[in-house]
Amino acid sequence: MNVEFLATPLKSLVGGKTATALSSSLGIHTAEDLLRHYPRRYAERGQLTNLRELIDGESATIVAEIKSVTSRSMAAKRGSILEVIVTDGTSEISVTFFNQKWRERDLRTGRKGLFAGQVSTYRGRRQLAHPHFELFPDGVDDDPLAVAAYAGAILPIYAASSKTTSWNIAAAVRILLDTMPELIDPIPIEVREKSGLLSINSALRMIHIPQSREEVSESRRTLAFHEAFDLQGVLLLRRSKMAAMIAQSRTGSDEGLRADLDARLPYVLTSGQVRVGEEIATDLSSTRPMHRLLQGDVGSGKTLVAVRAMLDVIDAGGQAVLLAPTEVLATQHHRSITSLLGPIAEPGMLGGAQRATKVVLLTGSLRTAERRAALLDIISGDAGIIIGTHSVIQDSVEFHDLALAVIDEQHRFGVEQRAVLASKGSGEFRPHMLVMTATPIPRTIALTAFGDLDVSTLDELPAGRSPITTHIVNPRESATLYARVWERVEEEVAQGHRVFIVCPRIDDEDSESEVIDDDSSRPMASVLGLAEDLAERLPNIVCGVMHGRMSADEKDDAMQRFRDPASENPIQVLVSTTVIEVGVDVPIATMMVIMDAERFGMSALHQLRGRVGRGGLPGLCLLVSNAESGSPGHARLSAVAATTDGFELAQVDLELRREGDVLGSSQSGLQSSLRLLQVVRDAELIEEARNAVSQVLAEDPGLKKHPELLARLNELDTEQTSFLEKA
């Protein structure tokens, strides 16, 4: 593209006043920013906006007809009110002007135009506050200049603000289009011809000033393809650059630590675990760094696969680190992996295995002496497996020979954390990287968010996992069923089982709770409030709490008392926030109650549900919700209750929710460059773009023949720059 023109500040192109308004209210600073501020929708001059679809609080631009104009004096003070009622033929909305009686000359009954403002309701009547308007010229159908001014009667409607209107944005865009030079298209000509794309200049003109709905569709496809091509180009170029790095081959032994672990297991590995294990072993034996995403549903055995890979690299002389997002999860991993390995984790100890390795925990809450001992074990190489939080990527942590880095719940981290870990290899060698997620990812999301990684999937559960039954309980509809919830809690506890109860906030003053349902007017259940209520409702049961304000020691103590019936003062019912969402393993937990369940996303609900039924006992999950049938919240709950297949739920979730931040922290820099691309709707387009990029890189790996494309991709990939600087 013509970089100089696109980077030009708007002030020199559209004037200082317009540029200031666009910059301060919409974050539009350059010519490219404005050209890529695409219309959010289109209106036809003869087609009025459906006023019933307007939502209070939103800034809206509508096409409407003036029904009546009334002027009256204000009662309380001097001045006049001019009230204009506009209509779409069935509904009405009020547009009011104070002390602007002179506008009656233009605002005449029967005229049509664009009206913009913030939608609100006052005394039962819908109104546009702080209104702006632009009337269509009288006799527009007979005036060629007027017809041209309104773009063939297809009007682009832009996301606007109180400081600038949709039509002001349209006027500024027209100025740019009139002065825009012929832009150099970064997509190679052979790709454009094969995919039937418009030139970049034609696409930009057509999306802003379309002559037909067909031009809207055609330009949108071209520009969405550009976004998909940019995204896939960055990811695949990033992958090729990472592949050029050097790693040490780490080939495990068939008679080493992994074999010792397999001999200890009380169950047989699933075919999926064997298959994925072989994929990882092949990567580890290469001199190219592994960059693999391991995804699997709740309880599919991802951690075991990772531990077996860790033991392979230890047999080959290296170390492995497991990075977890929270101290609760890191502590849980340390305890469960140590227990899984048994004598293999007890080198030099009485009863320890002849072949063994030390497992070390490193978190921010360690006491000074504990931290010093852990750091010494890591740098000396005595610790083969290191488990920790962000503490393990601090500058003060030095490894003896880091061979494998495993990142758990990868969506909590991004490219930045991977880059820091990559920098902690030995000398010129980069560690192999395995990132894991228990949030199943539909194929399109995987290509979009994790296209720089190879993907392995565990799609079956290990033998012995019990089914989980899920029901929705609405206290408004049935007080009897709601009372039955607490009876079931008592019954599970009476059998020696454990019960989780999850609330969306810590206490009544907590404003940081996760709220995604539209009905936010009702008070939400809180951990501390419900625990107090349960002390009265269930006086014979020991309830404990867990939440983010507790110290690491307090959380660990609560989990230990909840997990182990033999502990001092055991907890039978744990009332918690979502800090127990991931990785927490309590085999005797059989019941999960989620309060205000409509407040949580489907992925969180599925993760929470996966905390029960892990020890061979059937699991029960009760979703307590006042969400009305037909509401978005109820639709999510119904989907969760209908299936325990996380991959199926992930697809349903993608279809139900609005297009959101699908890239998350993993590719946050790239996400900001997407304007038109929608992952569900554009799945085929994304795949087509990825195939096209793959072909270009196969023929020209360094993009030496395509300098414009290389410059474009490097410009977009700010995270790649950071990665290369650190790695």
C-alpha positions in Angstrom: 0.0 0.0 0.0 1.0 3.7 -0.2 2.4 3.9 3.3 2.9 7.6 3.2 -0.7 8.4 2.3 -2.2 6.0 4.8 0.0 7.2 7.6 -0.9 10.9 6.9 -2.5 12.6 9.9 -6.1 13.6 9.2 -5.6 17.2 10.1 -3.8 17.9 6.8 -6.5 16.1 4.8 -9.9 16.9 6.3 -9.2 20.0 8.4 -8.4 20.5 12.1 -11.9 20.7 13.5 -13.0 17.4 11.9 -9.7 15.7 12.7 -9.9 16.7 16.4 -13.5 15.4 16.7 -12.6 12.1 15.0 -9.5 11.6 17.1 -10.9 12.5 20.5 -14.2 10.6 20.3 -13.4 7.6 18.0 -9.6 7.2 18.1 -9.3 7.9 14.4 -5.9 9.6 13.7 -4.7 8.8 10.2 -6.0 8.3 6.7 -5.9 4.5 7.1 -7.8 4.7 10.4 -10.6 6.6 8.7 -10.7 4.5 5.5 -11.0 1.4 7.7 -13.7 2.9 9.8 -16.3 1.0 7.7 -20.0 1.7 7.8 -21.8 -0.3 10.4 -24.8 -0.6 8.2 -26.5 0.9 5.2 -29.8 2.6 4.8 -31.8 3.4 1.6 -33.2 6.8 1.3 -36.7 5.5 0.7 -36.5 2.9 3.4 -37.1 4.2 6.9 -35.4 2.8 10.0 -37.4 0.4 12.2 -37.6 2.5 15.4 -38.7 -0.4 17.5 -35.2 -1.9 17.3 -33.5 1.1 18.9 -32.0 0.5 22.4 -31.9 3.0 25.2 -28.4 4.3 25.8 -27.0 3.7 22.4 -26.0 6.4 19.9 -28.1 5.9 16.9 -28.5 7.3 13.4 -31.9 6.8 11.8 -33.7 7.5 8.6 -37.1 8.8 9.4 -40.0 11.1 8.2 -41.2 14.1 10.0 -44.7 13.6 11.3 -45.3 16.8 13.3 -43.5 19.9 14.5 -44.7 21.7 17.6 -43.3 24.9 19.2 -44.1 26.0 22.7 -42.8 28.3 25.5 -41.0 26.7 28.5 -43.1 27.0 31.7 -40.3 27.4 34.3 -38.0 29.8 32.4 -37.7 32.0 29.4 -37.2 30.2 26.1 -38.9 27.8 23.7 -39.0 24.1 23.0 -39.3 22.8 19.4 -40.5 19.2 19.5 -40.3 17.2 16.2 -42.0 13.8 16.0 -40.4 11.5 13.4 -41.8 8.2 12.3 -41.0 5.0 10.4 -44.7 4.6 9.6 -45.5 2.5 12.6 -43.4 3.8 15.5 -42.5 7.3 16.6 -39.6 9.0 18.4 -39.3 12.6 19.7 -36.5 14.9 18.6 -36.4 18.0 20.8 -34.5 21.4 20.3 -34.3 24.1 23.0 -34.4 27.7 21.9 -34.0 26.8 18.2 -37.4 27.9 16.9 -35.8 29.0 13.7 -35.3 25.4 12.7 -39.1 25.3 11.8 -38.1 26.7 8.4 -36.4 23.4 7.5 -38.2 20.9 9.7 -41.4 20.6 7.9 -44.0 17.8 8.0 -43.4 15.1 5.3 -39.6 15.7 4.9 -37.2 12.8 5.4 -33.7 12.8 6.6 -31.0 11.4 8.9 -31.5 12.0 12.6 -28.7 11.2 15.2 -28.5 11.2 19.0 -28.6 9.1 22.1 -31.7 7.0 22.5 -33.6 7.4 25.8 -37.1 7.2 27.3 -38.6 10.2 29.1 -42.1 10.0 30.6 -42.9 7.0 28.6 -41.8 8.5 25.2 -38.8 7.5 23.2 -36.5 10.4 22.3 -33.2 11.3 20.7 -31.1 13.5 23.1 -28.6 16.0 21.8 -30.0 15.6 18.3 -28.2 16.2 15.0 -30.0 16.0 11.7 -29.4 16.1 7.9 -32.5 16.5 5.7 -32.7 15.1 2.3 -33.1 17.9 -0.3 -36.6 18.6 -1.5 -37.1 17.0 -5.0 -34.0 14.8 -4.6 -35.4 12.4 -7.1 -35.3 15.1 -9.8 -32.0 16.6 -8.8 -28.9 14.7 -10.3 -26.5 16.5 -7.9 -28.6 15.7 -4.9 -28.8 12.0 -6.0 -25.0 11.9 -6.3 -24.6 13.5 -2.9 -26.6 10.7 -1.3 -24.6 7.9 -3.1 -27.2 6.5 -5.3 -29.7 6.5 -2.4 -27.7 3.9 -0.4 -26.5 5.7 2.7 -23.6 4.5 4.8 -24.3 4.7 8.5 -21.1 5.0 10.6 -20.5 4.4 14.3 -20.5 8.0 15.4 -20.4 10.0 18.7 -21.7 13.1 20.3 -18.8 15.1 18.8 -19.3 14.0 15.2 -22.2 12.6 13.2 -22.4 9.8 10.7 -22.8 12.2 7.8 -19.8 14.2 8.9 -17.8 11.0 8.9 -19.1 10.2 5.4 -18.1 13.7 4.2 -14.6 13.2 5.6 -14.3 9.8 4.0 -15.3 11.3 0.6 -12.5 13.8 0.9 -10.0 11.0 1.4 -11.4 8.9 -1.4 -11.2 12.0 -3.8 -7.5 12.5 -2.9 -6.5 8.8 -2.5 -3.7 7.7 -4.8 -3.5 4.3 -6.4 -2.6 2.1 -3.5 -0.1 -0.8 -3.8 -2.0 -4.0 -2.9 0.0 -6.1 -0.6 -1.8 -9.3 -1.6 0.0 -10.9 -4.6 -1.8 -10.5 -8.0 -2.1 -14.3 -8.5 -4.0 -14.6 -5.1 -6.3 -11.8 -6.0 -7.1 -13.2 -9.4 -7.6 -16.8 -8.0 -9.9 -15.5 -5.2 -11.8 -13.0 -7.4 -10.9 -10.0 -5.3 -11.4 -6.3 -6.2 -8.4 -4.0 -6.2 -7.9 -2.3 -2.8 -8.8 1.1 -4.2 -12.1 -0.3 -5.7 -13.0 -2.1 -2.6 -12.5 1.0 -0.4 -14.6 3.1 -2.7 -17.4 0.6 -3.0 -17.7 -0.1 0.7 -18.0 3.7 1.5 -19.9 4.8 -1.6 -21.8 1.8 -2.9 -24.0 2.0 -5.9 -25.8 -1.2 -5.1 -26.1 -3.8 -2.4 -24.0 -6.1 -4.6 -21.1 -3.6 -4.4 -21.5 -3.7 -0.6 -21.2 -7.5 -0.6 -18.3 -7.6 -3.0 -16.3 -4.9 -1.3 -16.9 -6.4 2.1 -15.7 -9.8 0.9 -12.5 -8.3 -0.5 -11.7 -6.3 2.6 -12.5 -9.2 4.9 -10.2 -11.4 2.8 -7.5 -8.8 3.3 -8.0 -9.0 7.1 -7.9 -12.9 7.0 -4.9 -12.8 4.8 -3.1 -10.4 7.1 -3.9 -12.4 10.1 -2.9 -15.8 8.6 0.1 -14.2 7.1 1.4 -13.0 10.4 0.7 -16.3 12.1 2.3 -18.4 9.4 5.3 -16.1 9.0 5.7 -16.2 12.8 5.7 -20.0 12.6 8.3 -20.1 9.8 10.6 -17.7 11.8 10.2 -19.8 15.0 11.0 -23.0 12.9 14.2 -21.4 11.9 15.3 -21.3 15.5 17.4 -24.1 17.0 16.5 -26.6 19.7 18.3 -29.6 21.1 16.8 -32.9 20.2 15.4 -34.5 23.3 14.6 -38.1 22.6 13.2 -40.1 25.5 14.1 -43.6 26.5 11.7 -46.5 26.3 13.2 -47.7 29.6 13.4 -44.4 31.4 11.3 -42.3 33.7 8.3 -42.3 31.4 8.3 -46.1 31.3 8.5 -46.1 35.1 5.5 -43.8 35.3 3.5 -45.9 32.9 4.1 -49.0 35.0 2.7 -47.2 38.0 -0.5 -46.1 36.4 -3.6 -47.9 37.7 -5.3 -47.5 34.3 -4.5 -47.8 30.6 -3.8 -44.7 28.5 -6.5 -43.8 26.0 -5.7 -44.1 22.3 -5.8 -40.3 22.1 -3.2 -39.9 24.9 -1.0 -42.5 23.1 -1.4 -40.7 19.7 -0.8 -37.2 21.1 2.2 -38.5 23.1 3.7 -39.8 19.9 3.2 -36.5 18.2 4.9 -34.6 21.0 7.8 -37.2 21.2 8.4 -36.7 17.4 8.5 -32.9 18.0 10.9 -33.2 20.9 13.3 -35.4 18.9 13.6 -32.6 16.3 16.2 -29.8 16.3 13.4 -27.3 15.6 11.6 -26.0 18.7 8.2 -27.6 19.2 5.3 -25.1 19.3 2.2 -27.2 19.9 -1.2 -26.5 21.3 -2.8 -29.4 23.3 -6.5 -29.0 23.7 -8.8 -31.4 25.4 -12.1 -31.4 27.2 -12.3 -31.3 31.0 -10.8 -34.4 32.4 -9.4 -35.7 29.2 -5.9 -36.3 30.7 -3.9 -33.4 29.3 -1.7 -33.1 32.4 -0.7 -36.8 32.2 0.4 -36.3 28.5 2.4 -33.3 29.6 4.1 -35.1 32.5 5.1 -38.0 30.2 6.7 -35.5 27.9 8.5 -33.8 30.8 10.0 -37.2 31.8 11.2 -37.7 28.3 13.2 -34.5 28.3 14.6 -35.2 31.8 15.8 -38.6 30.5 17.5 -36.7 27.7 19.3 -34.5 30.2 17.0 -31.4 30.3 14.5 -29.7 32.6 10.8 -29.0 32.2 8.7 -26.2 33.6 4.9 -26.0 33.9 3.5 -22.4 34.0 0.0 -22.1 35.6 -2.1 -18.9 35.7 -2.9 -19.0 39.5 -1.2 -20.1 42.7 -4.2 -22.4 43.4 -3.7 -24.2 40.2 0.1 -24.3 40.5 -0.1 -25.7 44.0 -2.7 -28.2 42.7 -0.4 -29.3 39.9 2.5 -29.7 42.2 0.5 -31.8 44.6 -1.1 -34.0 41.9 2.1 -34.5 39.9 4.1 -35.3 43.0 1.4 -37.9 44.0 1.3 -39.3 40.4 5.0 -39.8 40.3 5.3 -41.2 43.8 8.8 -42.6 44.4 9.9 -41.2 41.0 9.6 -37.7 42.6 11.8 -38.7 45.6 15.4 -38.7 44.5 17.9 -39.7 47.2 15.1 -40.3 49.7 14.3 -43.5 51.7 11.8 -45.3 49.5 12.6 -43.2 46.5 13.0 -44.8 43.1 16.5 -45.6 41.7 15.6 -43.3 38.8 14.0 -40.2 40.2 13.7 -36.4 39.7 12.9 -33.6 42.1 9.6 -31.6 41.5 9.8 -28.0 42.7 7.1 -25.4 43.3 7.9 -21.7 42.7 5.2 -19.1 43.4 5.2 -15.5 44.6 4.0 -16.4 48.1 7.0 -18.6 49.0 9.0 -17.6 52.0 12.5 -16.3 51.4 14.2 -19.5 52.5 11.9 -21.7 50.5 12.4 -19.5 47.4 16.1 -19.5 47.8 16.1 -23.4 48.0 13.9 -23.7 45.0 16.1 -21.4 42.9 19.1 -23.4 43.9 17.5 -26.6 42.8 16.5 -25.1 39.5 19.9 -23.6 38.6 21.8 -26.7 39.7 19.6 -29.0 37.7 18.5 -31.0 40.8 14.9 -30.1 39.9 13.8 -31.8 36.8 10.3 -30.5 36.9 9.5 -26.9 38.0 5.9 -25.8 38.5 4.9 -22.2 39.2 3.1 -19.1 38.3 4.5 -16.0 36.5 7.3 -16.2 39.1 9.1 -18.7 36.9 9.6 -16.2 34.1 11.2 -13.5 36.2 14.7 -12.5 35.4 16.0 -13.9 38.7 15.1 -17.4 37.7 17.9 -19.2 35.9 17.6 -22.8 34.6 20.3 -25.4 34.4 19.0 -26.6 31.0 15.4 -25.7 30.2 14.3 -28.2 27.5 10.5 -28.0 27.6 8.1 -25.3 28.7 4.4 -26.3 29.3 1.9 -23.4 29.6 -1.4 -24.5 31.2 -4.6 -22.7 30.4 -2.9 -20.9 27.5 -5.8 -18.4 27.0 -4.7 -16.7 30.3 -1.3 -16.0 28.7 -0.1 -14.5 25.4 2.8 -14.4 23.0 4.7 -12.3 25.5 4.9 -15.0 28.1 5.9 -17.6 25.5 8.7 -15.2 24.4 10.1 -14.8 27.9 10.1 -18.6 28.4 11.8 -19.1 25.0 14.6 -16.8 26.1 15.4 -19.0 29.1 16.8 -21.9 27.0 20.4 -22.9 27.2 22.7 -20.8 25.0 21.5 -20.6 21.5 19.0 -23.4 22.0 15.3 -22.6 22.4 13.1 -24.8 24.7 10.3 -26.8 23.1 6.9 -25.3 23.9 3.6 -27.1 24.7 0.6 -24.9 25.5 -2.6 -26.5 26.9 -6.2 -25.5 27.1 -9.2 -27.2 28.7 -11.5 -24.8 26.7 -12.3 -26.7 23.5 -11.6 -24.6 20.5 -13.6 -25.0 17.2 -11.4 -25.4 14.2 -12.0 -21.9 12.9 -11.0 -20.3 16.2 -7.9 -22.5 16.3 -6.9 -21.3 12.9 -7.6 -17.7 13.8 -6.1 -17.5 17.3 -3.5 -20.2 17.3 -2.5 -20.5 13.7 1.2 -20.2 14.7 0.9 -23.5 16.6 0.5 -27.1 15.7 -2.7 -28.4 17.3 -3.2 -31.8 19.0 -6.7 -32.7 20.3 -7.7 -35.2 23.1 -11.4 -35.9 22.2 -12.1 -38.9 24.6 -12.3 -39.2 28.3 -10.2 -41.7 30.3 -11.9 -44.8 31.6 -13.5 -44.5 35.0 -14.8 -40.9 34.5 -18.4 -40.9 35.7 -21.2 -39.1 33.9 -22.4 -35.7 35.1 -26.1 -34.8 35.2 -27.0 -31.1 34.8 -30.3 -29.5 35.7 -31.6 -25.9 35.7 -33.4 -24.8 38.9 -35.4 -21.5 38.8 -36.3 -20.3 42.4 -39.0 -18.0 40.9 -40.8 -20.8 39.2 -40.5 -23.5 41.9 -39.7 -22.8 45.5 -40.0 -26.5 46.1 -37.3 -27.4 43.6 -35.0 -24.7 45.1 -35.5 -26.1 48.6 -34.6 -29.5 47.1 -31.2 -28.1 46.1 -30.2 -27.8 49.8 -31.7 -31.2 50.7 -29.5 -32.8 48.0 -26.4 -31.0 49.4 -27.2 -32.6 52.8 -27.6 -36.0 51.2 -24.3 -35.8 49.4 -22.5 -34.7 52.5 -24.1 -37.5 54.5 -22.5 -40.0 52.1 -19.1 -38.6 52.8 -19.0 -36.6 49.6 -18.0 -33.0 49.0 -20.0 -30.2 47.4 -18.9 -27.0 45.6 -21.1 -24.0 45.6 -20.0 -21.2 43.2 -21.1 -17.5 43.4 -20.4 -14.7 40.9 -19.0 -12.3 43.6 -17.2 -12.3 46.9 -19.5 -10.0 48.9 -22.2 -7.5 48.5 -19.7 -4.7 47.7 -17.8 -6.7 45.1 -18.0 -4.9 41.8 -15.5 -7.1 40.0 -17.8 -10.0 39.5 -18.4 -11.5 36.0 -21.7 -10.2 34.7 -22.7 -11.0 31.1 -26.5 -11.3 31.4 -28.6 -8.3 30.5 -30.6 -8.4 33.7 -28.1 -6.8 36.1 -30.7 -5.1 38.3 -31.1 -8.1 40.6 -28.6 -8.6 43.5 -26.2 -11.5 42.9 -25.3 -14.2 45.3 -22.0 -13.7 47.1 -19.6 -16.1 48.7 -19.6 -14.5 52.1 -23.3 -13.8 52.1 -24.3 -17.3 51.1 -21.8 -18.9 53.5 -23.5 -17.0 56.3 -27.0 -18.1 55.1 -25.9 -21.7 54.9 -24.6 -21.7 58.5 -28.2 -21.2 59.5 -29.8 -23.3 56.8 -27.4 -26.3 57.2 -26.2 -26.1 60.8 -24.8 -29.6 60.9 -22.5 -29.1 57.9 -19.1 -27.5 57.9 -18.9 -24.8 55.2 -15.7 -23.1 54.1 -15.0 -20.3 51.6 -12.5 -19.6 48.9 -12.0 -16.4 46.9 -9.4 -14.2 45.3 -8.9 -11.9 48.4 -7.5 -14.8 50.5 -3.8 -15.3 50.8 -2.1 -18.3 49.1 -1.7 -20.0 52.4 -5.4 -19.5 53.3 -6.5 -20.9 49.9 -4.2 -23.9 50.2 -5.5 -24.6 53.7 -9.1 -24.4 52.6 -8.5 -26.8 49.6 -6.6 -29.2 51.8 -9.4 -29.4 54.4 -11.9 -29.7 51.6 -10.0 -32.4 49.8 -8.9 -34.6 52.7 -11.6 -36.0 55.1 -8.8 -36.9 57.5 -7.5 -33.4 57.9 -8.1 -31.3 61.0 -11.6 -29.6 60.9 -12.5 -30.8 57.3 -14.7 -28.7 55.1 -17.7 -30.5 53.6 -19.1 -27.7 51.5 -16.9 -25.1 49.8 -18.5 -21.8 48.8 -16.2 -20.2 46.2 -15.8 -17.8 43.3 -14.5 -19.1 40.0 -11.0 -19.5 41.4 -11.8 -23.3 41.4 -12.8 -23.2 37.8 -9.7 -24.9 36.3 -7.5 -27.8 37.4 -8.8 -28.3 40.9 -9.1 -32.0 41.5 -11.1 -33.3 44.5 -12.1 -37.0 43.8 -14.8 -37.1 46.5 -16.5 -34.0 45.1 -19.8 -35.1 43.6 -22.0 -32.0 43.5 -21.7 -28.6 42.0 -24.2 -25.8 42.7 -23.7 -22.6 40.6 -25.7 -19.6 41.9 -26.9 -17.0 39.4 -25.6 -19.3 36.7 -26.9 -17.1 33.9 -24.1 -14.6 34.9 -21.4 -16.9 33.6 -20.3 -17.8 30.1 -20.8 -21.3 28.7 -17.1 -22.1 28.9 -16.9 -21.2 32.6 -20.0 -23.2 33.4 -18.5 -26.3 31.6 -15.2 -25.8 33.4 -16.9 -25.5 36.8 -19.0 -28.6 36.1 -15.9 -30.5 35.4 -14.8 -30.2 39.0 -17.2 -33.0 40.0 -17.5 -36.7 39.0 -13.7 -37.1 38.9 -13.3 -40.0 41.3 -15.5 -42.7 39.8 -18.7 -41.3 41.5 -21.5 -39.8 39.5 -21.6 -36.0 39.4 -24.5 -33.7 39.7 -24.5 -30.0 38.6 -27.4 -27.7 39.5 -27.6 -24.4 37.7 -29.6 -22.0 39.9 -31.0 -19.2 37.8 -33.8 -16.7 37.6 -33.3 -16.2 33.9 -36.5 -16.1 31.9 -37.2 -18.7 29.2 -36.1 -17.3 25.9 -33.5 -14.9 27.3 -29.8 -15.2 26.2 -28.9 -16.4 29.7 -31.4 -19.2 29.7 -30.3 -20.2 26.2 -26.7 -20.6 27.4 -27.9 -22.7 30.4 -30.1 -24.9 28.3 -27.2 -25.6 26.0 -24.9 -26.5 28.9 -27.6 -28.8 30.5 -28.2 -30.6 27.1 -24.6 -31.9 26.6 -21.4 -32.6 28.4 -19.4 -32.5 25.2 -17.1 -29.4 25.5 -16.4 -29.3 21.8 -20.1 -29.2 20.9 -20.6 -26.5 23.6 -17.8 -24.5 22.2 -19.4 -24.4 18.8 -22.9 -23.5 20.2 -21.2 -20.8 22.3 -19.6 -19.3 19.2 -23.0 -19.3 17.5 -25.0 -17.9 20.4 -22.8 -15.0 21.7 -22.1 -11.8 19.9 -18.8 -11.7 18.0 -16.4 -10.8 20.7 -12.7 -10.9 21.5 -12.1 -14.3 20.0 -8.4 -13.8 19.9 -8.0 -12.9 23.6 -4.6 -12.2 25.1 -3.0 -14.8 22.8 -3.0 -12.5 19.8 -4.3 -9.2 21.2 -2.2 -7.0 18.9 -3.6 -8.6 15.8 -7.2 -8.5 17.1 -7.2 -4.7 16.9 -6.7 -4.9 13.2 -9.9 -6.8 12.5 -12.9 -4.7 11.4 -15.0 -6.9 9.1 -13.8 -10.5 9.7 -16.2 -12.6 11.8 -15.0 -16.1 12.7 -18.3 -18.0 12.4 -19.6 -16.3 9.3 -16.2 -16.2 7.5 -14.9 -19.7 8.3 -14.5 -20.6 4.6 -12.9 -17.2 3.9 -10.4 -17.7 6.7 -9.5 -21.2 5.4 -9.2 -19.9 1.8 -6.8 -17.0 3.0 -4.7 -19.4 5.0 -4.3 -21.8 2.0 -3.3 -18.8 -0.1 -0.7 -17.6 2.4 0.7 -21.1 2.7 1.1 -21.3 -1.0 2.9 -17.9 -1.2 5.3 -18.8 1.7 6.0 -22.2 0.2 7.2 -20.5 -3.0 8.8 -17.6 -1.3 9.6 -18.4 2.4 11.3 -15.1 3.2 8.8 -13.1 1.0 11.8 -11.5 -0.8 9.7 -11.4 -4.0 6.8 -9.7 -2.1 8.4 -6.8 -0.1 5.0 -5.0 0.3 3.5 -8.0 1.9 6.5 -8.6 4.2 6.4 -4.9 5.3 2.6 -5.1 5.9 2.9 -8.3 8.0 5.9 -7.0 10.1 4.0 -3.8 10.7 1.0 -5.7 12.0 2.9 -8.2 14.1 4.0 -6.0 17.0 4.0 -9.1 19.2 6.3 -10.9 16.8 8.8 -8.1 17.1 8.7 -8.4 20.8 9.1 -12.2 20.5 12.1 -12.0 18.2 13.8 -9.4 20.4 13.5 -11.7 23.4 14.1 -15.0 21.6 
